[in-house]
Amino acid sequence: MSGSISLLVTLDGVGWIIDPGHGWLRVPLVSAEGLSVSEYSYVDKRGGWLYLEEDCDAGLWLRAHKVSGDEFPMNILNVDAPVRNLPRVPAVGSWVCHVIGSEVS
């Protein structure tokens, strides 16, 4: 894997989940600490994963970690992804971005 990771976080399990309507990048929740993401991403607190929506949030994480999205495997589904059943990252006020921190971990 090229690039450098500034956090001491393993990238095992990072990958794309794509369904017929959208896609998400699955990343460790701790690897997104301090990152502002939209309410269109999902969080699995118990499992410790964040599912970053593909259009904006995933790109923020990729740039923050200096890695390319094509470095990670894709799981392409023909049905709605189970990600859609997880809680969304909460919106803050009238702004759709939320800074990931202890309140979602």
N, C-alpha and C positions, 0 to 999 in steps of 0.2 A: 504494500500500500504506500503510495507516495504522499507527500505532504507531512506536516508535523502537527502533532496533537499537543496542545499546551496543558491540557488537564490529564491527570493520571487516571484515565478511564479506559477500560477495554472497549474495543469496538466490535467484539463478538456479538452477534445477533442483530447488528445494524443491517437494515435492508429495506427495500421498497415493497409496499403492498399496494397492488393496483387492482381496482375492480372496474366494471364497465363504465362507471360514472366519475371516478376520481382516483387519486393516489396519495399515499402517505409514506414518509420515511420514518421507520421505527428506529428510535435512538434511546440510549439509557437516559432516564430522567435526570440523573445527576450531571450528565454531559451538557445539559441545556440551562444550567444554573445561570441566572442573570440575563438570559436571552428573552427578548420581547417577542411573543408569538400571538397569533390571532385566535379568536374563538372558533376557528375552523379546524383547529388541531384537537386531538383527543389525548387523554391521559389515563394510564392504567397504574394507579398508585400502588396497588398490591403487588403487581409484577415489576414495578419500577421502570416502566417504559413510557415514552412520549411518542405519539404518532403525529408527525409534522406534516401539514397539508403541503402538497407538491408545488403550488403556484407561488408561494412567498416564503412560508415558514421554513421549509426544507432548505431553501437556498440560503437563508440566514444562518442556519446551523452549519451547512457545508462551508460557507465562507469563514465562519468563526473558527472552524477546525481545519481550514486549509486543505480540504479534501474534495474530490470530484464525486458527483452522484453516481457516475458510471462505475465506480469502484465497488459498489455494493450490489448484492444479488437482488433480483426481482422475483416476487411471488405474484404472478398474474392470475386473477380469479375470473371466472365467468359468472359469478353471482356477487351480491353485495358483500363487501368485506365485513368480518366481525368487528372491525375497528369502529364501525358506525354505531355499535351498541354501547360503546364506552362513553364515559362523561366527557364533555367538551372542556377545553381550557376555558375558565370563566372570563367573560368580558369585564372590563373595568370601566365603570361610568359610561360615557358615550363613546369611548374609544374602544376599538375592538382588540387591542393588543394587551397582553398580560405578561408581566415580567415573572419568569419562572423562579421560584424560590421556595422557602420552607413551607409556605402555605399550601403547596400542591404535592410536597414530598412526604 
